[in-house]
Amino acid sequence: MARVVPRFVCSSCGAVATKWAGKCEACGAWNTLEQDEAAPPSAVGLGKAGSRKSNVIEFVGLAGVAEPPPRVPTLIAEFDRVLGGGLVPASAVLVGGDPGIGKSTLLLQTAASLGRAGKRVVYISGEESIDQIRMRARRLGLTDSAVALASVTNLAEILASLQSEKAASLVVIDSIQTMWAEEIESAPGTVTQVRAAAFALIRAAKSSGFALVLVGHVTKDGALAGPRVLEHMVDAVLYFEGDRGHQFRILRGVKNRFGATDEIGVFEMTAKGLAEVANPSALFLAERRGNVAGSAVFAGLEGTRPVLMEVQVLLAPNAGGSPRRSVIGWDGGRLSMILAVLETRCGLKLSAHDVYLNVAGGLRISEPAADLAVAAALVSALADVPTDPSMVFFGEIGLSGELRQVAQAEARLKEAAKLGFARAGLPRLVAGGNRKISAPAGLALVELGHLTDLVATIATGQMKAGKSPSPAQQNRERRDDMG
């Protein structure tokens, strides 16, 4: 028997080290080396095996047309949107999320939906017993669906059973961290076990032709537990996000070899499971009050879907000490930048206030197009003047205070017009630079060239009254702040 030697594996890149160190020499990540014990691979001689003639690879050119991969719709529209139209046979999908966020509920509903459509579905759980899964199915009203259940963690038994599933369309493994291979001398959930189990299951999916969905745990930092190479092995990586204090859940695609990335699907957690939200914008703005200072509507874009959401800002006087900056749903560093630009370029005194920013509804914004909406909410809160309740904002802010155009402006404007908004504040078009934007019928464009235009219109009440800045106000010369 081969001698078992201790080794340390990086959970970020999978590199192997002979001794522990605080920093991985391969990827530079800190505190990612975990001890793992495994038998070293047997040495392969270069005699007959090395002299054996191998097959020659045939290289092809770039020209050629390939048919798009076939899809198996899950009949859950929001899930299909994130996947790019449905599950692709012989593909592997990794779904991650916090404990209790609803991953198992979503996949059980997906399995039941495909089972009702006449598809062969296999659901293997390594965390729950058969009775626990049946209790959840009974609560969700899914007991009439033909889903094959199993509660097992032995990888060899799972692979042997899947070899006989020639007609299976979907196989769900909940979760990959509980799978255990006998030939690997390490505990379940370790880097080596997770990587080996995922490789064996993905290879079985590719050879048998079924779609494989792996459930992955996340660490306290929000990253998928296990080696980073696990995300590279699968075809799609989906994160199930949400706050337990909100009923909304966001399924976000961060990698998809068969569709667009950064696509989102919106669900609402109910007593009967996860319900699809066909119009997220109307849901996020359902409880908005338009006559409160410090509020602005942002016309955002999540993947290919335009979404309107409310940005709320509260300013509280700070008598002394360091002002507090509390941010929920946005980047705190970007808020600090917007505050600095407003103070330096527009002369606003914000350093004497505690700033609290919140994106209503629990959705997290990552695109810089939200700069203008955040600035409008800040100026509105400081001036104690509500913004126009029928107006949306989007645009990026530069360090000199200029406003810059963002992508997919027409899609944002169409979503705003569909929900009844009458005006949109956006960056001014540069002569000879940007393409002219066509506004939908009934939606007026308020073009702003600099943050001072936004401050002037809100402070004087022009924006609340529905007036646009005059051309002279838009085209006035900017003073040279750097001189």
Sequence and secondary structure as in RCSB ss.txt:
>XXXX:A:sequence
MARVVPRFVCSSCGAVATKWAGKCEACGAWNTLEQDEAAPPSAVGLGKAGSRKSNVIEFVGLAGVAEPPPRVPTL
IAEFDRVLGGGLVPASAVLVGGDPGIGKSTLLLQTAASLGRAGKRVVYISGEESIDQIRMRARRLGLTDSAVALA
SVTNLAEILASLQSEKAASLVVIDSIQTMWAEEIESAPGTVTQVRAAAFALIRAAKSSGFALVLVGHVTKDGALA
GPRVLEHMVDAVLYFEGDRGHQFRILRGVKNRFGATDEIGVFEMTAKGLAEVANPSALFLAERRGNVAGSAVFAG
LEGTRPVLMEVQVLLAPNAGGSPRRSVIGWDGGRLSMILAVLETRCGLKLSAHDVYLNVAGGLRISEPAADLAVA
AALVSALADVPTDPSMVFFGEIGLSGELRQVAQAEARLKEAAKLGFARAGLPRLVAGGNRKISAPAGLALVELGH
LTDLVATIATGQMKAGKSPSPAQQNRERRDDMG
>XXXX:A:secstr
    EEEEEETTT  EESS  SB TTT  BS EEEEEE       SSHHHHS         S         B  S
 HHHHHHHTSSB TT EEEEEE TTSSHHHHHHHHHHHHHHTT EEEEEESSS HHHHHHHHHHHT TTS  EEE
E  BHHHHHHHHHT TTEEEEEEE GGG B TTS S TTSHHHHHHHHHHHHHHHHHH  EEEEEEEB TTSSBS
S THHHHHSSEEEEEE  TTSSEEEEEEEEETTS SS EEEEEEETTEEEE S HHHHHTTT  TTSTTEEEEEE
EETTEEEEEEEEEEEEE  SS   EEEESS HHHHHHHHHHHHHHH    TTEEEEEEETTS    SGGGHHHHH
HHHHHHHHT    TTEEE  EE TTSBEE  S HHHHHHHHHHTT  EEEEE   TTTS      TT EEEEESB
HHHHHHHHHTTHHHHT    HHHHS     TT 
